[in-house]
């Protein structure tokens, strides 16, 4: 039986492309971000929306590799693997980056679907001190955290870009 697994997939999906109670899902939030601000930051020390999307892809890739039981795959915090240098300079590049994010999320769903029952959720993630339930819940929480960050960047840049015509008000 896959009751816990199905509930987890539903929650992952709601956060990523659904209609969560707290506001926009990841993809709904990204649909509202014009590509022209994808590479901009609120201040020099912050990440751009494109970099955050690259970061989300990195951690979804981590989950994918762990669902494949890849013991050797890991990400060190604050490295290029954790925060890849992603730049977006055209609508086409922006759409391609979002497609990569959707593809990574879809692969997580596919790998979870291959599991026979809920028992895998209690198995330790290779090379880690936590189980798959914790990992997948963490991926969802990670998405939620960065939805807020993207929203903050969007609202700050909207104030700066209103006169440029980037945002329709």
C-alpha positions in Angstrom: 0.0 0.0 0.0 1.2 3.5 -0.8 -1.0 5.7 1.4 1.8 7.8 2.9 3.6 7.9 -0.4 0.5 9.2 -2.2 -0.1 11.8 0.4 3.5 13.0 0.1 3.3 13.2 -3.7 0.1 15.1 -3.4 1.8 17.6 -1.0 4.9 17.9 -3.3 2.6 18.5 -6.3 0.5 21.1 -4.5 3.7 23.0 -3.5 5.3 22.8 -6.9 2.4 23.3 -9.3 -0.8 23.3 -7.4 -2.8 25.8 -5.3 -1.4 25.7 -1.8 -3.4 27.5 0.9 -0.5 30.0 1.6 -0.4 31.5 -1.9 1.4 30.6 -5.1 3.1 27.3 -5.9 6.6 27.4 -7.3 5.5 27.3 -10.9 2.7 29.8 -10.5 5.2 32.2 -8.8 7.7 31.7 -11.6 5.0 32.3 -14.3 4.6 35.8 -12.9 8.3 36.7 -13.0 9.3 38.3 -16.3 12.5 37.0 -17.7 14.0 40.4 -17.7 14.4 40.4 -14.0 15.5 36.7 -13.9 19.2 37.8 -13.6 18.7 40.9 -11.4 19.1 41.1 -7.7 17.8 43.4 -5.0 21.4 44.0 -3.8 24.8 42.7 -4.8 24.9 40.1 -2.0 21.6 38.4 -2.8 20.8 35.7 -5.4 18.8 36.3 -8.6 15.6 34.4 -9.3 17.5 32.5 -12.0 20.1 31.4 -9.4 17.4 30.3 -7.0 15.8 28.2 -9.8 19.2 26.7 -10.5 19.6 26.0 -6.7 16.1 24.3 -6.7 17.2 22.1 -9.6 20.4 21.2 -7.8 18.5 19.9 -4.7 15.9 18.1 -6.8 18.8 16.4 -8.6 20.2 15.5 -5.2 16.8 13.9 -4.3 16.7 12.1 -7.7 20.2 10.6 -7.2 19.4 9.5 -3.7 16.1 7.9 -4.9 18.4 6.0 -7.3 20.5 4.9 -4.3 23.5 6.8 -5.6 25.8 6.7 -2.5 28.5 8.8 -4.2 26.3 11.8 -5.0 26.4 14.7 -2.6 26.2 18.5 -2.5 28.4 20.6 -0.3 26.7 23.7 1.0 27.7 27.0 -0.7 29.5 25.4 -3.6 28.8 25.7 -7.3 26.9 22.5 -7.1 24.7 24.0 -4.4 24.4 27.4 -6.1 25.2 27.1 -9.8 26.0 30.2 -11.7 22.8 30.7 -13.7 22.2 33.7 -15.9 19.1 34.4 -18.0 19.3 37.0 -20.8 16.3 36.0 -23.0 12.8 34.7 -22.8 14.1 31.5 -24.4 16.7 30.9 -21.7 14.1 31.7 -19.0 11.7 29.1 -20.4 14.5 26.5 -20.8 15.5 27.0 -17.1 11.9 26.5 -16.0 11.6 23.4 -18.2 14.7 21.9 -16.5 13.0 22.6 -13.1 9.8 20.9 -14.2 11.8 17.9 -15.6 13.6 17.5 -12.3 10.3 17.5 -10.4 8.7 15.1 -12.8 11.7 12.7 -12.4 11.2 12.7 -8.7 7.5 11.8 -9.2 8.5 9.0 -11.6 11.1 7.5 -9.2 8.6 7.6 -6.3 6.0 6.0 -8.5 8.4 3.1 -9.1 8.4 2.3 -5.4 6.2 -0.7 -4.5 4.9 0.5 -1.1 5.4 3.0 1.7 8.3 1.1 3.3 11.0 3.0 1.3 10.0 6.1 3.2 11.5 4.7 6.3 14.7 3.6 4.6 17.9 5.6 5.3 19.0 7.8 2.4 22.4 6.5 1.2 25.2 8.3 2.9 22.9 10.3 5.2 21.4 10.0 8.7 17.8 10.5 7.6 15.1 8.6 5.8 13.4 9.2 2.5 10.3 10.7 4.2 12.5 13.3 5.7 14.3 14.0 2.4 11.1 14.4 0.4 9.5 16.5 3.0 12.6 18.6 3.0 12.4 19.1 -0.8 8.9 20.4 -0.3 9.9 22.7 2.6 12.9 23.9 0.5 10.5 24.9 -2.3 8.2 26.8 0.1 11.2 28.7 1.5 12.4 29.8 -1.9 8.9 30.7 -3.1 9.0 33.4 -0.4 12.4 34.5 -1.4 11.4 34.8 -5.1 8.3 36.8 -4.0 10.5 39.2 -2.0 12.9 39.7 -4.9 9.9 40.2 -7.3 8.2 42.7 -5.1 11.4 44.7 -4.5 12.3 44.7 -8.2 8.7 45.6 -9.1 9.1 48.8 -7.2 12.3 49.6 -9.1 11.1 48.5 -12.5 7.5 49.9 -12.6 8.5 52.8 -14.9 10.4 50.6 -17.3 7.2 48.7 -18.4 8.6 45.3 -17.3 5.6 44.9 -14.9 2.1 45.7 -16.0 0.2 47.5 -13.3 
